[in-house]
């Protein structure tokens, strides 16, 4: 009898010990105030490199679809420009095919942004690819007039921000909102920059063996292949925010909600303002190369230098720097990324001009940490609309920046225009960095009741977990339940 009692006591003690262990594990598996902990990959800041991202099957499908659709888009831009010029003989209309790639982004990104959250993401992505394939198929039709070609180009540009915004929000579903998301976004940007280096050359070679309309058939095939990859390679998930009512009204409401948040607004401007000034050398590369007497080869090098610097900077930051370091470097890099342009005032030759462009491109590595802040600052139910707005704004301000650079060069000259972009852009970036810190501090102070004070290696996680660095060791606040991690698809 006593032996049975001893055994029962031991069993009870073992159960208590197991319960304590389970409680300890549960506590370790949660963040402040019982919120979910980051993924294992994100919780290990010493782990770096892109290999972890490719280990996720769904990301491999998204990555391959991105590469295919981007290839098709680049080929279509070249082929359409040549086709319009062949039909009209007008340089203006030919260049308009490129301009139309920028202007309608604002329309699609504001009036149709609600699509990204109102419908399942996979359906949105597949339908967008099919719509793009249909638009290009119309261009392929023999006898299609120039007005129809330009209209279809506009339609592609209207759909693009919805597709890109939905895809970015989907990355957060697939990879979580931690470091894997940052690396995934970085890889997609690297592919985009690489397309600038290889896509136009490949498109030009293709046009030496086929007609422009036949080249457009390649674009149709790439869009269809992208749709198939996304349909078969990703899981279906429900819509983030099922809103009743008119789509345009819902899209505008979402835009207002996104822009009403001071911190999110500051982060959006950090995405938009530096590229608006950064495009100045690209927009003025032809007259600058002519002034240097560099010829077509020099022009090609000047066009390649900035993308090469961007790719190198992103690869180094993503593969070699820990997430915490990338986060701390965001604002310093934002403040100096445009400074190399000031060197144009010294009238550098071709070699030094290339060095300046490479340095400026490498400075854009700040976007890795900025992606982290943005995805955690935006509420999940607004994530698709916020990403769509970000994409639309980015493309719009780059088009505006190219136009303004041309205007400035008309009055002040090419060198002065680029140097002026460096000075004015640096001033704007410094002001934005200050505003971003103030917005994060204000969000921490206004978190409201139920806040939890904590110190996290000098990183402030406010109501949305944005994580803009404050003073080292400074206690920060976070709203109960705000630090969340989106689990995989």
Secondary structure, 3 states (H helix, E strand, C coil): CHHHHHHHHHHHHHHHHHHHHHHHHHHHCECHHHCECCCHHHHCCCCCCCHHHHCCHHHHHHHHHHHHHHHHHHHHHHHHHHHHHHHHCCHHHHHHHHHHHHHCHHHHHHHCCCHHHHCCHHHHHHHHHHHHHHHHHHHHCCCCCHHHHHHHHHHHHHHHHHHHHHHHHHHHHHHCCCHHHHHHHHHHHHHHHHHHHHHHHHHHHHCCCCCHHHHHHHHHHHHHHHHHHHHHHCCCCCCCCCCCCCHHHHHHHHHHHHHHCHHHHHHHHHHHHHHHHHCHHHHCHHHHHHHHCCHHHHHHHHHHHHHHHHHHHHHHHHHHCCHHHHHHHHHHHHHHCCHHHHHHHHCCCHHHHHHHHHHHHHHCCHHHHHHHHHHHHCCHHHHHHHHHHHHHHHHHHHHHHHHHHHHHHHHHCHHHHHHHHHHHHHHHHHHHHHHHHHHHHHHHHCCCCCCEEECCCCECCCCCCCCCECCCCCCEEECCCCCCCCCCC
